[in-house]
Amino acid sequence: MDTTFLYNPAGNKLVIKSGGKIVGGFSGAIAEKVFHNLIEKGQKVKIMSETKGEKVRKLRTIWVKLGADQHRGVILARYGVSSTKDLTEVQLDTLIAEFTALSSQRDSPKDIRVARSVVIKLLDQMGIYSPDNWESVNTYLLNPKIAGKLLYELNLEELKKLALKLRSIKGKSARNITQYSAN
């Protein structure tokens, strides 16, 4: 029977077909190693690219893993669309790269977790945070004058700057209320 090798460098997957049916495959670093070995041995390997549908599924899988899927509407609003299916392939690639990087930072160091907690406490004191409504937090933080990013996208330095900014806003708001009630 005729054996065909299909390699997807973007997905880092190698599929082995025999008689038109998938009989095996590899993924990750092993797929890349097997691919290089096949090339060195003179085997013909078809290079495949991910379809748009595969990219959408990959992005959604990453979002679910990160817990970001619930913020899908806010994330997609940056691109002026309401569905991942409406994203271009370039936009999908950008989001996949962005959230894959975030996924690798998933287990945040204690100092980042503490800084996030400080920001959430400040947002709560300002009346913006509610555990059952992250949409208001996301909308507020995405404002370029505030942070321009979602909470989990901020690094330690950005979180510290945001906390200072929120304290300043909170202080100004308190002074305005005091001045108003004094008049």
N, C-alpha and C positions, 0 to 999 in steps of 0.2 A: 504494500500500500504506500501511497504517496504521503509523506510527512511534511507538514508545513509549520514553520515557526513564525509567530507574529510577536513583534516587540513594540511596546508602547513606552517610549522614554519618559513622557510626562507623568504617566501613572506608574512607571517603573515596574511593568508587568510583562512577562513572557508567556505566551500561550502556545501549546503544542497541539496541533490538529493532525489527525490521521483519518483518511477516508472522509473528510469533511466534518468530523466530529471532534470535539475537544477531548483530548485524552490526558492532559496534564498541563502543568504550568508552574510558574514561579513568580514571586513578587518581592519587592524590596531590593536589597543589596545582592541577594542571590540571583535575582532575575538579571541584573546588570552583569554579574560575573558570568552567568551561563551565556548571555548574549555575546559577550566578548569572546568566550571560548568557541562558540559556534562560528563567529566571524573568522577567528584564527584558523579554524579547521576548514574554512572555505564553504561552509553551509550558507544557503540562501536564507535570509531572514527578511520578512516584510516588516517595514516600519509603519506602525499605526499611530494615529493620534486620537486623543480622547474626543468623543463627540460632545456636542453642546449638552445633551441630556446627561451624559456621564459626569460632566463638569458640575452641572446643577446638583446632581445626587451627591457628588463629593463635597460640594460646598455645604449643602444641607446637613450632611453627616458630621462635618466639622462643627457646624453651628450647634447641633444637638449635643455633641460631646462637650462643647464649651458652655452650654446653657445659654447661648446667644440667640437661639432660634426664636425665643419669645420676643426678641427685639428686632426681628426681621423687617418689620415695617419702617422702623427708624433707619436701619442700615440701608435699605433699598431706596429710601427717600433721597439719600445723597446722590443717587443716580437718576432720579426722576421717574422711577418705575415702582410698581406695586407688587410685582411677582418676579421671582428669580428667573423664570422663563423669558422675561422681557429684557434681561441683561444681555449685552453683547459678549462675545467670547473673550474679548480683551478685559471687560469689566469682571467677568467670572474669574479669569486668570488672576487679576489683581486682588479680588476678594479672597480667593483660595490661598494665595501667597500671604496675604495679610493675616488671615485667621489661622493658617498653618503655623506662622510665627508665634501668634498668640497662644496657640495650642501647646507649643513647646515651652511656653512660660507659664503654663497652667498651674503648676505647683509653685505659686508665688512665695518668695521669701517672706519671713515674718514681718520685716520692715514695710514691705508693700501692703501686706494685709492690714497692718496697724494704720498705715496712712489712709487706706481706703475706708477703714472704720471711722477715722477722724472726719473724713469728708462726708460720709453718710450721716454721722451725728450732727454735723453743722447743717447739712441739708434738712435734716429732721427738725432742728431748732428753727430753721427758716420757714418751715411749713411746706417744703417742696417734696421731701421724701415720705413715702408711704409704702410699707412692705407689699401691699396688694396692688400698687400702681407705680411701676417703674417707668411708665411712659412719660410722666411729668419730669422725673429725674433725667431721663435720656434727652428729652426735648430741651431742658434747661442746660445740661452739660454740653450738648451739641452746638449751642450758641457760640460762635467764634469769639465773642467777647468774654465768655466764661471759660470754656476749655476747648471747644471744637472737636471733642472726642467723647466716646462713651467711657464710663468709669474704668472698665477692665482694660481699656486701651492705653491708659495713662501709666507712665513709668513713675518711679519714686520721686524724681525731681519735679515732674509735672504735678504729681499729687500734692507735694509740699507747697508749690506755688498756688495751686487751686485752693488749698486750705487757707492760705494767707488772704487770697482774694475773697473767699467766702466770709472770713472773719471781718474783713473790711466792709463788705456789703452789709453784713449783719449789723455791724457797729453803726454804720451810716443810717440804716433803717431804724435802729433803736433811738438814735439821736433825733431823727425826724419825728418820730412818734412822741418823744418827750417834748420837743419844741411845739408840736401841734397841740398837745394836751395842756401846755402851759399858757397858751394864748387863749 
